[in-house]
Amino acid sequence: MRAATFEAKGDGLVPWAEHGSLKAASTALPHGAYTTFRSYAGRKLLRLDQHTRRLEESATLEGEPGHLDAGRVRAAVARALDATHHPESRFRLTFAPPRLFVSVEPFVPLPSRLYQEGARCVTVPVRRQNPHAKDTRFIATASAAYESLPAGVEEGLMLDEEEAVLEGLSSNFFAVREGRLFTEEQRVLLGVTRALVLEVAASVLPIERHPVRLDAAVAECFITSVSREVLPVVEIDGRPLGDGRPGPVTREIALRFAALVEQEAELL
């Protein structure tokens, strides 16, 4: 699986390089803000303009402000789709003001058994320096942490000083406890997928925007990201959660998220 990278120049797109993955591409590109998203049904994208705003916000938080024209971003992504022709694509936009890079690789979904049986996670001693900024410098930190995860573990979870779960290395974290949905707000990346999940979850159960400790009586947990969407978590650090199976709240939120994608994904 190869990742092709292009640089947006004027109204066009110029081939820049090829790498073994989006991660490798990000390592080779200039430092900047980044965002990741995928296609649906070939050329449908979900809230691309929201990803564009996120790039600007992250760049500003890192002290390198810049403006991106939403139409220019859409045109660059469309040209990358035209150039690569994957059945489904996974994109990473890197904004190193004023330069914009578009990296794309084939999108490969996780095995269906992970959604049916639930994923395993472990905690990792990693912290973000600037939690609200999606900065390419964190990719190397996360990659090193992933290499140390035990076999069969899907995600590493980062904790605060009181051992409450903040987020994953490349995901947001949610927990169901006493009929409420808990997720940290102030010290994590405010991802686009996270925002969409909160939209659909609001009609399922009340939301508390702060984290829960690992020793709390948690009924269900799940993680969210562009590639995972809504992935149930059934074990953390070897300890089963709830009854050790994906729970009804997680399944309902996943169904509503899928319905939102079906309704809102736009043809590019």
C-alpha positions in Angstrom: 0.0 0.0 0.0 1.6 3.3 -1.2 0.8 6.9 -0.3 1.0 9.5 -3.0 1.7 13.1 -2.0 0.9 16.2 -4.0 1.4 19.9 -3.4 -1.3 22.3 -4.2 0.1 25.1 -6.3 -2.2 27.8 -7.7 -5.2 26.0 -9.2 -3.3 22.8 -9.8 -1.8 19.9 -8.0 1.9 18.9 -8.5 3.2 15.4 -7.6 5.6 15.7 -4.7 6.6 12.1 -3.7 5.5 8.6 -2.9 5.9 6.8 0.4 5.0 3.5 2.0 2.2 5.1 4.1 0.6 8.3 5.2 2.7 8.1 8.3 5.9 8.0 6.2 4.6 10.8 4.1 4.0 13.0 7.1 7.5 12.3 8.4 9.0 13.5 5.1 6.9 16.6 4.7 7.6 19.9 6.3 6.3 20.4 9.8 2.8 21.6 10.0 -0.8 21.1 11.0 -2.6 18.0 9.6 -6.0 16.4 9.3 -7.0 12.9 8.2 -10.3 11.8 6.5 -11.6 9.1 4.2 -13.9 8.7 1.2 -17.2 6.9 1.1 -18.6 5.2 -2.0 -15.5 6.3 -4.0 -15.9 10.1 -4.1 -18.1 11.0 -1.2 -16.6 13.0 1.6 -17.9 14.0 5.0 -17.6 17.6 6.2 -14.5 18.5 4.3 -14.9 22.2 5.1 -14.8 21.3 8.8 -11.4 19.6 8.2 -10.2 22.7 6.5 -11.1 24.9 9.4 -9.4 22.5 11.7 -6.2 22.8 9.8 -6.3 26.6 10.1 -7.0 26.4 13.9 -4.2 23.9 14.5 -1.7 26.0 12.5 -2.7 29.1 14.6 -2.3 27.2 17.9 1.2 26.3 16.8 2.1 29.9 16.1 2.0 29.6 12.3 -1.3 31.1 11.2 -2.5 30.9 7.7 -5.7 31.0 5.6 -7.0 28.1 3.4 -9.7 28.7 0.8 -12.3 26.0 1.1 -12.8 25.9 -2.6 -9.1 25.5 -3.2 -9.0 22.6 -0.8 -11.9 20.8 -2.4 -10.3 21.2 -5.8 -7.0 19.8 -4.6 -8.7 16.8 -3.0 -10.8 16.2 -6.2 -7.6 16.2 -8.3 -5.9 13.8 -6.0 -8.9 11.4 -6.3 -8.6 11.8 -10.1 -4.9 10.9 -10.0 -5.1 7.9 -7.8 -8.4 6.0 -8.5 -8.5 4.0 -5.3 -11.9 2.2 -4.6 -11.8 4.0 -1.3 -9.2 6.6 -0.2 -7.7 7.8 3.1 -6.4 11.3 2.9 -4.0 13.4 5.0 -3.8 17.2 4.4 -0.7 18.9 5.7 -0.8 22.7 6.1 2.6 24.3 6.5 1.6 27.9 5.8 1.3 28.9 3.0 2.0 25.4 1.6 -0.7 22.7 1.4 0.1 19.0 0.7 -2.4 16.3 -0.1 -1.4 12.7 0.7 -3.6 9.8 -0.2 -3.5 6.0 0.1 -6.1 3.2 -0.3 -8.5 3.0 2.6 -8.6 -0.4 4.2 -11.3 -0.9 6.9 -10.6 -2.7 10.2 -11.7 -6.3 10.4 -15.4 -6.7 11.1 -14.7 -8.9 14.1 -13.3 -6.0 16.0 -16.7 -4.3 15.8 -18.5 -7.5 16.7 -16.3 -8.6 19.5 -14.8 -5.3 20.7 -11.2 -4.0 20.8 -8.5 -4.2 23.4 -6.6 -1.2 24.6 -3.7 -0.4 27.0 -2.6 2.8 28.7 0.6 4.5 27.6 2.8 7.1 29.3 2.4 9.7 26.5 1.1 13.3 26.7 0.4 15.9 24.1 2.2 19.2 24.5 -0.6 21.2 22.8 -3.7 19.1 23.0 -6.0 21.1 20.7 -3.4 21.3 17.9 -3.1 18.5 15.4 0.7 18.8 14.8 2.7 16.5 12.6 5.4 16.4 15.3 3.2 14.1 17.4 3.1 11.5 14.7 6.6 10.2 15.5 5.7 10.1 19.2 2.5 8.1 18.5 4.3 5.8 16.1 6.9 4.9 18.7 4.2 4.2 21.2 2.3 2.0 18.7 5.4 -0.1 18.2 5.5 -1.0 21.9 1.9 -2.1 22.1 1.3 -5.8 22.8 0.1 -8.0 20.0 -3.7 -7.8 19.6 -4.0 -4.4 21.1 -5.8 -1.8 18.9 -5.0 1.5 20.7 -2.9 3.1 23.4 -4.8 5.4 25.8 -3.3 8.5 27.4 -4.1 9.4 31.0 -4.1 12.5 33.1 -2.4 12.9 36.5 -5.4 11.3 38.2 -5.5 8.3 35.9 -8.6 9.4 34.0 -8.6 8.5 30.3 -8.1 11.5 28.1 -7.9 10.1 24.5 -6.1 7.6 22.4 -2.9 8.0 20.4 -5.0 8.5 17.3 -8.6 8.4 18.6 -11.0 10.1 21.0 -12.3 8.1 24.0 -15.9 7.8 25.3 -17.2 5.9 28.4 -20.8 5.1 29.4 -21.3 5.3 33.2 -24.6 5.5 35.2 -26.6 6.3 32.1 -24.3 9.1 30.9 -21.7 9.5 28.2 -18.3 10.8 29.4 -15.6 12.4 27.2 -12.9 14.9 28.0 -13.2 18.3 26.3 -10.4 20.6 27.4 -7.2 18.5 27.1 -7.8 16.5 23.9 -7.9 16.9 20.1 -11.4 18.0 19.2 -11.6 15.8 16.1 -14.2 16.0 13.4 -15.4 12.5 14.0 -15.6 13.2 17.7 -17.9 16.2 16.9 -20.1 14.1 14.7 -20.4 11.3 17.4 -21.4 13.9 19.9 -24.1 15.2 17.6 -25.7 11.7 17.2 -25.1 10.7 20.9 -26.9 13.8 22.2 -30.3 12.2 21.4 -29.3 8.8 23.0 -28.1 9.8 26.5 -26.9 12.9 28.5 -23.3 13.9 27.8 -20.7 14.8 30.5 -17.6 16.6 29.0 -15.0 15.4 31.4 -13.1 12.1 31.7 -13.6 9.0 33.9 -10.9 7.2 35.9 -10.0 3.6 35.1 -11.3 2.4 38.4 -14.8 3.8 37.8 -17.7 1.5 37.3 -17.9 1.9 33.5 -20.6 0.0 31.6 -19.2 0.6 28.1 -16.4 2.3 26.3 -15.6 3.1 22.7 -13.0 5.0 20.6 -13.6 7.1 17.5 -11.5 8.2 14.6 -11.9 8.7 10.9 -10.7 5.1 10.1 -12.3 3.4 13.0 -15.6 5.4 13.1 -17.2 4.0 16.3 -15.2 1.1 17.7 -16.3 -0.6 20.9 -13.6 -1.2 23.6 -14.1 -4.3 25.8 -10.8 -4.4 27.7 -8.2 -1.9 29.1 -4.9 -3.1 30.5 -6.2 -6.6 30.6 -9.3 -5.7 32.6 -12.7 -6.4 31.0 -15.2 -3.6 30.8 -18.9 -4.1 31.6 -19.8 -7.7 30.5 -16.8 -7.9 28.2 -18.9 -7.3 25.0 -19.9 -4.3 22.9 -22.8 -2.6 24.7 -26.2 -1.4 23.5 -25.3 2.3 23.7 -22.2 1.9 21.6 -24.1 -0.1 19.0 -26.9 2.5 18.9 -24.4 5.4 18.5 -22.6 3.5 15.7 -25.8 2.9 13.8 -26.7 6.6 14.1 -23.2 7.6 13.0 -23.6 5.4 9.9 -26.9 7.0 9.1 -25.4 10.4 9.4 -22.6 9.4 6.9 -25.2 8.1 4.5 -27.2 11.3 4.7 -24.4 13.9 4.7 -21.5 12.5 2.7 -21.2 14.7 -0.4 -20.1 13.8 -3.9 -16.9 15.6 -4.8 
